[in-house]
Amino acid sequence: MADWKVIKGYAFNMDVIEGKNGEKAISKTEFMKQLKDVLEKRNIDPETCWNELKGKSKKTEESKEEDSPE
Amino acid sequence: MAACSCTEAYGNTGRAYDCKAVFGIARNVWLVPKFDSSSVQNHILNSATLNQAYFIGKFNADNRLDRIYPINDVKEFDSTKADSKVFEHSDGTKQFLAEGVRSFAYTISDVEYKYIAKLRKSGCNQFGVYLQDADGNIIGNGRQSDRLLPLMVEIGSLDVKAMWATDAPQTSGVTVTFDLARTELDQDLAVITADQFASDVDFEAFGLQGVLDLEATFSNISTTSADANITLNYGSHNSKVLFTSGVQVDFTLYNVTDAAAVTITGMDVTDAANGNYTGITYALQDSADVMELRIDPTTKNGYEMNQQFTIP
């Protein structure tokens, strides 16, 4: 049974987001193609949503960059 | 009457006075397809563990050929047996030829007339019945020692009629009549008593009340998303009863044109109270492809939907 995550009332199939349980992981481009309109109609920012689903906030990304050995 | 046996010409006539498996007045009628999806006659095995999971599985089987279709709380149940066929010789003596046909009749009160079409569907196929009395006992055909078979219904004998509310007084509902097949012999009637059920069995549970058909009306269909308003097919003709208990895990999507499952990426069930399941998203589909949104009773006990829409 698929694992779902709800953000602001909208449920995402995490098997597709994370590419598990036999599902191919959705790319960001594909995510936007499928969900941009649907999410914006609900006043949900697709970009923020994508980051949250992928487990990364802006802050996290920044700190990652700072922590990066490069 | 079964063929006479030369090796066992007499039957012992002792009776058990304790723990009798006696069947009471039929309260529930379970319709059962004759053959299951593997072409075996549907049955309840003596060795089966008759617990809630067993009955939930039977009543909500994915394949309709494997499913039991319960009609609960039937009224005015009547069983009549036609006179046996007897040949009368010219000297006045009689010779038994065959058992008469057994007929069943009952009414289902307070049910919409749409129910008639659902019941008539059974009449298009070979089917049988188990009957259940108020104590939960189940009667069927016990001619096979290791299983209880349904009592087979004579093909073409099923008749279902609307019953009108009248001053008589008479309630609104449906009357059902059918004959048992001529192969059903009284001597084969057998009962599984309710004390054989596990303690968790509760026939009043929602999943054992029979599967409800769902209908969807689609809108905002695109190559990657669609909205659905889902109702039962009961209610006022212009305002059906809303399906309000759906959650995302209940739904699957299928591309009928490509004969392939399509994964739902996301959906919004926040307005399920109004039957609205919106923003159902999926990978890009081809224009003119026929899609089918499904709810499977094995996942959502008591409900089933296979509603199609076309990608614009």
Interface residues (C-beta under 8 A of the other chain):
Chain A: M1 A2 W4 G9 Y10 A11 F12 N13 D15 V16 E23 I26 E30 F31 K33 Q34 L35 D37 V38 L39 K41 R42
Chain B: S222 T224 S225 Q248 V249 T263 I264 T265 G266 M267 D268 V269 T270 G279 T281 Y282 A283 L284 T299
